[in-house]
Amino acid sequence: MVKTADEIALMRISGKLLASVFEMLDGQELAGRSTMAVNDMVDRFITVDLAARPASKGQYGFKYVLNCSINHVVCHGVPDAAEIIRDGDIINLDITLEKNGFIADSSKTYIVGTVPPATQRLVRVAQEAMWKGIAQVRPGGYLGDIGAAIERHARKHGYAVVRDYCGHGIGREMHEEPSVLNFGRPGTGLKLHEGMVFTIEPMINQGSRKVSTEDDGWTVVTDDRKLSAQFEHTVAVTRDGVEVLTLRHDETRMRERSAA
């Protein structure tokens, strides 16, 4: 659970490489591509360009390097050559990367082409909710502080927080202790200490928080088929706060606003 300074230095490398994967994707036109084509593009970028390993591939029997969750798919969407990303979709791409024995995990919901203002608002609030949670990370704080901040922000805007899935510790293994819930009460749960590394990954729904898993055993969807958006970062508890190990270049202002 708690990492040494040397271990966090290695995780920082993995995190920066993973951030570069999303920065590569930011420059791509997703509309018209299949989700399998995106998977294969990311696979090549991680293995060839970055000389790293896509950590999701083979994990728990999963065959692919990413999850691709479109519109009402909450998480764990499976790449498919027949599934075409279209103008007006939102799609969460959830990617893991291992380098030097340590894993980083991050996700981003992309807006594809032109979408209604209500959809844009959902995506914005989901990202804000993640950053509200990140802003609570500091030595002496509690996991409940993170979940409470996330849920408070989502509910303020009329959205529901999925409770069936959560963040997690991470390091040499993709999923380690502790579980990092996206709801809770301030001042409760595990106390945070310098060196802890975990993910924060709220899933925010337009309608009900209820979800179900489809017959493929992976794909999780909203029961009411309304939209869902998710963002995720890997973070480390530092001596005086938090370091986002998977931070992307475009997020400086978001980080500053969340701390305000």
C-alpha positions in Angstrom: 0.0 0.0 0.0 2.7 2.5 1.0 5.5 3.0 -1.5 9.1 4.1 -1.0 10.4 7.2 -2.6 12.3 5.0 -5.2 9.1 3.1 -6.0 7.1 6.3 -6.5 9.9 7.6 -8.8 9.4 4.5 -10.9 5.6 4.9 -10.8 6.1 8.6 -11.9 7.8 7.3 -15.1 4.9 4.9 -15.8 2.4 7.7 -15.1 4.2 10.2 -17.5 4.2 7.5 -20.2 0.5 6.8 -19.7 -0.3 10.6 -19.9 1.5 10.7 -23.3 -0.8 7.9 -24.5 -3.8 10.2 -23.9 -2.0 13.2 -25.4 -1.5 11.1 -28.5 -5.2 10.2 -28.5 -6.1 13.9 -28.1 -4.7 14.5 -31.6 -6.7 11.7 -33.2 -10.1 11.9 -35.0 -12.1 9.2 -33.3 -15.3 9.4 -35.3 -15.5 6.7 -37.9 -13.0 4.4 -36.3 -13.9 1.2 -34.7 -13.1 0.7 -31.0 -10.9 -2.2 -32.0 -8.9 0.2 -34.3 -8.4 2.5 -31.3 -7.3 -0.5 -29.2 -4.7 -1.5 -31.8 -3.4 2.0 -32.2 -2.9 2.3 -28.4 -1.3 -1.1 -28.3 1.3 -0.1 -30.9 2.0 3.2 -29.3 2.6 1.6 -25.8 4.7 -1.3 -27.0 6.6 0.3 -29.9 6.8 4.0 -29.3 7.0 3.8 -25.5 8.7 0.4 -25.1 6.3 -0.4 -22.3 3.6 -3.0 -21.5 -0.2 -2.5 -21.7 -1.0 -3.9 -18.3 -4.6 -4.6 -19.0 -3.8 -7.1 -21.7 -4.2 -10.6 -20.2 -5.3 -9.3 -16.8 -8.2 -11.4 -15.5 -8.4 -13.0 -18.9 -9.1 -9.7 -20.7 -7.6 -9.8 -24.2 -7.2 -6.1 -25.0 -5.2 -3.0 -23.9 -8.1 -0.7 -23.0 -11.7 -0.5 -22.1 -13.8 1.6 -24.4 -17.2 2.6 -22.9 -19.6 4.5 -25.2 -22.6 6.6 -24.0 -24.6 4.5 -21.6 -21.7 2.1 -21.0 -20.4 2.9 -17.6 -17.1 0.9 -17.7 -15.3 -2.2 -19.0 -16.5 -1.8 -22.5 -14.8 -4.4 -24.8 -13.1 -3.3 -28.1 -15.0 -4.6 -31.2 -14.2 -4.2 -34.9 -17.9 -3.8 -35.6 -18.4 -1.0 -33.0 -17.9 2.3 -34.8 -17.4 5.6 -32.8 -19.8 8.2 -34.2 -20.2 11.9 -34.1 -22.3 12.8 -31.0 -20.9 10.0 -28.9 -19.0 10.2 -25.7 -16.5 7.5 -25.0 -14.4 6.7 -22.0 -11.0 5.2 -22.7 -9.5 3.5 -19.7 -5.8 2.5 -20.1 -3.1 0.9 -18.0 0.6 0.9 -18.6 3.5 -1.0 -16.9 7.1 0.1 -17.0 10.0 -1.1 -14.8 7.6 -3.3 -12.9 5.1 -0.6 -11.9 1.6 0.1 -13.2 -0.2 3.4 -13.8 -3.9 3.6 -14.5 -5.9 6.5 -16.0 -9.1 7.2 -18.1 -10.6 10.1 -19.9 -14.1 10.6 -21.4 -13.8 12.0 -24.9 -16.5 14.1 -26.6 -16.8 13.1 -30.2 -17.8 15.8 -32.6 -20.9 17.8 -31.7 -23.0 16.8 -28.6 -25.9 18.5 -26.8 -25.1 21.0 -24.0 -26.5 18.5 -21.5 -24.0 15.9 -22.5 -21.1 18.4 -22.4 -22.2 19.3 -18.9 -22.2 15.7 -17.7 -18.6 15.2 -19.0 -17.5 18.4 -17.4 -19.0 17.6 -14.0 -17.5 14.1 -14.0 -14.0 15.5 -14.5 -14.6 18.2 -11.9 -15.8 15.5 -9.5 -12.6 13.6 -9.9 -10.5 16.7 -9.2 -12.7 17.5 -6.1 -11.7 14.1 -4.8 -8.0 14.6 -5.7 -8.0 17.9 -3.8 -8.9 16.0 -0.6 -5.7 13.9 -0.7 -3.2 14.8 2.0 -1.5 13.1 5.0 -3.9 13.0 7.9 -6.9 13.0 5.6 -9.3 10.1 5.1 -10.6 8.1 2.3 -14.1 9.2 3.2 -13.1 12.8 2.5 -12.4 11.8 -1.1 -15.7 10.0 -1.7 -17.7 12.7 0.1 -16.3 15.5 -2.1 -17.0 13.5 -5.3 -20.6 12.7 -4.4 -21.3 16.2 -3.1 -20.2 17.7 -6.4 -22.1 15.2 -8.5 -25.3 15.5 -6.5 -25.1 19.3 -6.6 -25.5 19.1 -10.3 -28.2 16.5 -10.3 -26.2 13.4 -11.1 -25.8 10.0 -9.5 -22.5 8.4 -8.5 -22.1 4.7 -9.4 -21.4 2.7 -6.1 -20.6 -0.7 -7.6 -17.1 0.3 -8.8 -14.4 2.3 -7.2 -10.7 3.4 -7.2 -8.0 1.2 -5.8 -4.4 0.9 -4.6 -1.9 0.3 -7.4 1.8 -0.4 -7.8 3.3 -3.7 -8.9 -0.2 -5.0 -9.2 -3.0 -3.3 -11.0 -5.4 -3.7 -8.1 -4.1 -3.4 -4.5 -5.5 -2.2 -1.3 -7.3 0.1 -0.4 -10.6 0.4 -2.2 -11.3 4.1 -2.9 -15.0 4.7 -2.8 -16.7 7.5 -4.8 -19.1 8.3 -1.9 -18.7 8.5 1.8 -18.6 10.7 4.9 -15.8 13.2 5.7 -13.4 12.0 8.5 -14.2 8.3 8.0 -12.4 5.4 6.5 -8.7 4.7 6.2 -6.4 7.5 7.3 -4.0 8.7 4.5 -0.2 8.5 4.9 2.7 9.8 2.8 3.6 7.2 0.2 0.2 5.7 -0.4 -0.6 5.4 -4.1 -4.1 4.8 -5.5 -6.5 5.7 -8.2 -9.5 8.0 -8.0 -12.1 7.2 -10.7 -15.7 8.4 -10.3 -18.3 7.2 -12.7 -21.2 9.8 -12.9 -24.6 9.0 -14.4 -27.2 11.3 -15.8 -30.0 9.2 -14.3 -30.0 6.4 -11.8 -26.8 5.1 -10.2 -28.0 1.5 -10.8 -25.9 -0.5 -13.3 -25.8 -4.1 -14.7 -23.3 -6.3 -16.5 -24.1 -7.5 -20.0 -23.8 -11.1 -21.1 -20.1 -10.8 -22.2 -19.2 -10.6 -18.5 -17.4 -7.3 -18.9 -19.5 -4.5 -20.2 -21.3 -2.5 -17.5 -24.3 -0.3 -18.5 -26.7 2.1 -16.8 -30.0 0.3 -16.1 -32.0 3.3 -17.5 -29.7 3.6 -20.5 -28.9 7.2 -19.7 -25.4 8.5 -20.2 -22.4 7.9 -18.0 -19.0 9.6 -17.9 -15.8 8.7 -16.0 -12.4 10.1 -15.4 -9.4 8.5 -13.5 -6.0 9.4 -12.3 -3.3 7.6 -10.3 -2.2 9.7 -7.4 0.4 9.6 -4.6 0.1 11.0 -1.1 3.1 13.4 -0.6 4.5 15.0 2.5 2.3 18.1 2.1 -0.5 17.0 -0.3 -0.9 15.0 -3.5 1.0 14.3 -6.7 -1.0 13.3 -9.8 1.3 10.7 -11.4 -0.8 10.5 -14.6 -1.3 14.3 -15.1 -1.6 15.5 -18.6 -0.4 18.8 -20.0 -3.9 20.1 -20.6 -5.0 19.8 -17.0 -3.1 22.5 -15.2 -6.1 24.9 -14.9 -8.4 22.1 -13.8 -6.0 21.2 -11.0 -5.8 24.8 -9.9 -9.6 25.3 -9.9 -10.2 22.1 -7.9 -7.9 23.3 -5.1 -9.6 26.6 -4.8 
